[in-house]
């Protein structure tokens, strides 16, 4: 490998140390064409016994996925709908148990109503998007607690 | 009134989009029936038509009048495209319907994204529903797409229970009824040709632009919870509407578009 293209691992190591000591979330340095970014990772969640369904404690963090929840994400840009049509029953409510393949919601783009299915079995814990709101690619639509 | 074609006659057309046909005298909704068939494994090119729909629906469950004389149909498609390209199907279908109507002498225009208008009056509506597979990757292919087309054929606008200023029909434009089987044959052929080239979407969009009546106009777009007004500038490469509104340029992926006359 050409000397120019070798990764300066010593420098990266120093940056990682600096990141830890500083408590910052991210450090970025640039030298010529080389740019190095180091980001603070998340601590692995501590294993806990499965929580009971009722009387949920407040989540420990604001990121539901760090609390063991599974995000069903939007595969495209569009508008999120909870029901097949206005006034009709919603596909799912918080607390419902769902199976893989079960339709959870719709994302519409250019008059194509895309049914979005559950990809795992579990319980609907949170629906972070309001009905008829615009959603971006990969945005979490429904959080499931895996299991069942 | 022209006779409504039966299953054998439609299958004899040999059209790739009518490999399997269900022709009903009356059905709740061709879209729902096609969805049932798709879920049960119906192949690409399964066609459901009905002389009458008792519960025809448009976008967001809006009632869609479907008396005798119309071409009310839904197709089961199993397109080989990524889900984030699946909405190309609805714009491609609009181009196919526009070519069908122009082929019989009706100067139809497309209102974004896929309504067909004649002189500002709606003659055909298109709606699609896609079902992605249950266990997908981040990008994945829809298991099937149900493409619904409601074409006002041998009807008078009053049959639809709407004002003649808002609806147009094939027979009222031509001054005579058309053979529904021939119209269906032409429609399926044009739809098939457009669907075959969704991977070459720029070419479909060129035709869309040639037939459209939205771009360059001031429009009002009703979206749930808000209304936007602005100038329709162009389409993105995926067919989203680019709107200039209040000094901002916005991309729209859905919404009801009204053309403003000033």
Interface residues (C-beta under 8 A of the other chain):
Chain A: X73 X75 X76 X77 X78 X79 X81 X84 X85 X86 X87 X88 X100 X101 X103 X108 X109 X110 X111 X112 X113 X114 X115 X116 X117 X118 X119 X131 X132 X133 X134 X137 X138
Chain B: X57 X59 X60 X61 X62 X83 X84 X86 X87 X89 X90 X91 X113 X114 X126 X127 X128 X129 X130 X131 X132 X133 X134 X135 X136 X138 X139 X140 X142 X145 X223 X224 X225 X239 X240 X253 X254
